[in-house]
Amino acid sequence: MSEPVTIMEAPVYLQYHFTAGRASTRFLQRLKEGVLSGQRCPRCSQVYIPPRGSCPACGIATEEEVALSDKGTVQSFTIVHIPIPGNPIKPPYVVANIVADGANISFIHLLGDCENSDVRIGQRVEAVWRPREEWTWAMENILFFRPIDEPDVPVERIGTLPVTGWEG
Amino acid sequence: MSASDTLEKPFELGFTYTRSTGPVIGRFLGALKEQRLLAARGSDGRVLVPPPEFDPVTAERLEELVEVSGEGVVLSWCWVHEPRASHPLQEPFAWVMVTLDGADVPMIHCLRAPHAGSVQSGARVRACWAEQPQGRITDLCCFELVEKQV
């Protein structure tokens, strides 16, 4: 009588062919040039990054491209303690929602060059870019964001800063 | 911007699950290594394969497993002209519902056959086994048609 099997590998692989579309293509091309860019809604003026070609609030097309700062503010964060298979980053590390100056919505990226216990909502950060010759059509052009020596942004101001940054 | 300027690329999203088999499927898979097929006996006396963990009528836990034959009869089938990469066979084949000898319900598996015209409901088939069993359903690689006795 054979031994029962207790564990089995049951992977699921989904094969996609991703087409970026106009807005995402433009975003990725600007990213390859080392620029974070968004789109502004002509009705509500909200600036979205990454741009999707439409405003999710107003439901209308967005055309105007806005160059954003690579400085921003931590809107939210989590400290990851659990290793994810295949992920080269060793825990514990910080994943944060960051609002770039000039944008009204956050994207998710890593924080680095910091003490995890020091990370806080409202903290000012800036992008650490890979060497220029490695830039491609990907957010990985930015290795991570690191804290900068500026005063914290009050919670109610997060997501409202102009592209020129935080004068406070 | 013309459509040809739009960025595109293939990518694969993988969910690399490892799952526990449970007490019943675990024994079923273990027996496959020995080229044996285990079934469960339900509360109504029916022999069910692959064996469910719980009785389909009473929902009681099922623990008694009985062996059924690696040979059976095609109940129904569907020919696959163009197998996809994820299919168990990379040549045209049939999905079949096979009622194994000793079982009361059919199970779904694949049937290797020369062409669609060679398959019919009622055909006798037998299991083909992998040379290197791993305790997976693919240890039973496929079914093949049993030549009619002359």
Interface residues (C-beta under 8 A of the other chain):
Chain A: S2 E3 P4 V5 T6 I7 M8 E9 A10 P11 V12 Y13 L14 Q15 Y16 H17 F18 T19 A20 G21 R22 S24 T25 R26 L28 Q29 P85 G86 W137
Chain B: M1 D5 T6 L7 E8 K9 P10 F11 E12 L13 G14 F15 T16 Y17 T18 R19 S20 T21 P23 I25 G26 R27 L29 G30 A31 K33 E34 G135 R136
